[in-house]
Amino acid sequence: MGKSLYAGVDLGGTSMSAVIANSRGKVLGESDTATDKSSWRVTVDQVIEQIERAAKDAGIKPSKLEAIGVGAPGAADPKTGVVHRAPNLGWKDVPLGEILSEHFGVPIAIGNDVQVAIMGEHAFGAAEGHSRAVGIWVGTGVGGGLIVDGELDRGHRGAAGEIGHMVLDENGPECPCGRKGCAEAYSSRTSMERDVKALISSGKKSVIPALMKEKKKTRMTSSVMERALEADDAVMKQVLARAQHHLGLLAGNIVNLYDPEVIVIGGGVAARLGESFVAPIRETARTRFLKPDPKGKISITHATLGDYSGALGATVLAKKHA
Amino acid sequence: MGKSLYAGVDLGGTSMSAVIANSRGKVLGESDTATDKSSWRVTVDQVIEQIERAAKDAGIKPSKLEAIGVGAPGAADPKTGVVHRAPNLGWKDVPLGEILSEHFGVPIAIGNDVQVAIMGEHAFGAAEGHSRAVGIWVGTGVGGGLIVDGELDRGHRGAAGEIGHMVLDENGPECPCGRKGCAEAYSSRTSMERDVKALISSGKKSVIPALMKEKKKTRMTSSVMERALEADDAVMKQVLARAQHHLGLLAGNIVNLYDPEVIVIGGGVAARLGESFVAPIRETARTRFLKPDPKGKISITHATLGDYSGALGATVLAKKHA
């Protein structure tokens, strides 16, 4: 079956990408575009188009694919292929699996984008060969997922891995989930942007507004963050350190509860900043390990597939579950 | 094999108990005593004596046992039967398994007391029939354990389930582990006793000192706590509520990360106070569930085997792993 090919789609609220890959994770074709959210049907048609373009790029007909996988930003039912809630897309109960299946005539698997990306890192990236892995994905929010023996450990209700909402201080900052002091409320890109704005409002100087203007960004993207750090921006450094500190507490709590072999930190910020993002997180986490780890049996590291984590993970999902 | 009999020992720093039980958890004989810690060898001889007394109580010869299990208060190596660290016993590297095996000539299994008690509750108590369970054990410290498909989920290094050291507020009270703001630092019996003393020192009135004197206790035992609550003691109620609140945050974090079917809360305080101890914990935990649980698919409940959780759990350990 060395010639079996899969399509994988990383469907995000800002952009989407599709790849065609073999079962060893070799990318043979790809395509990406900005997500058009004018209606759910328009977005689904974009997904179809990206798969077709990636297949063309790989020189194959979509009907020859073994299966297609999609990672969607929300709660997807892996059995029915329905995306129940995807706030970043404005979706509610979209039958994505059924539509793709009818269009392409091949098996379809739909999963949560973060969980799918962690599957990708487990199959071909930072967690390859590790039987017990946890992913911490830092982006608009903070998501996560657990992997045991190469399969997602979904928990009793399919809700395991929601580590972004671990409370680290119940009197902490407000979280988009409506509670206070969740890890996400300290450490998401959105939370970091909030903290940057607050420091600037309080009179601190920062290059960040100028960088955002220069790059024509309405949000503090990871590329803006990288540039601000290169400019040795004090506000950026202070805000990033706070986020990293709380990600370290989160990772320490995960180790004490779940004792994984590897924690992979992914998402846009981690992809761009790499080890310099992860090092302080690792340092804080290790101070919280109840069982000391002098030999470094537990690895805390950044994702290595970069922009491909999600789309390649979706090909793994396709292979395993379509 | 309906007639196979097992011995199980719950070895604690204050007292120890042994039972003889069949594979369905029916207790046929028992014995218990205060733990003599004058030397490790004296304590081990007590363990031997308790097993012999329980066997006599059941009317069988110890040599007829299928296996013997022991839950010890510390880190035990399940393969070698060595108890590496058991601070409450003053033990370091005691070859308990080997000594018992030589004495009785039957297979021996040694485990951690809390994990063993959770196995007991899973086999015959509050978690019976649930495939994914977490135990939170409140005593001198706060311990825990994870169970999946009837087996302990030990994690990569055998350190999973150390939930007592989940940080809930890094600026919180000091924990015996040397860190700050761990769940244990708010919610163990020891931490509650610290809080009671602090309130009394600050001038609050409480019946607790008189109750301890009356019962000739140097510590605030769970029976003292129960009596204080019966007397509507304001200090006891305030301190208990704080402990329960933080156990609720802990349970909520466990649900968001691990998504178990049931969380069993055990140990002396839970055994004595039962549902009145657990109800406020459940209420707080449910406010933290990221995925709502309107149908109550997740149960948060108290252990039901009472004083037998540990010793019966040790018979389960014996049956499965000796």
Interface residues (C-beta under 8 A of the other chain):
Chain A: S131 R132 G144 L146 R154 G155 H156 R157 G158 A159 A160 G161 E162 I163 H165 M166 V167 L168 D169 E170 N171 C177 R179 L249 G252 N253 I254 V255 N256 L257 Y258 D259 P260 E261 T287 R288 L290 K291 D293 K297 I298
Chain B: S131 R132 G144 L146 R154 G155 H156 R157 G158 A159 A160 G161 E162 I163 H165 M166 V167 L168 D169 E170 N171 C177 R179 L249 G252 N253 I254 V255 N256 L257 Y258 D259 P260 E261 T287 R288 L290 K291 D293 K297 I298
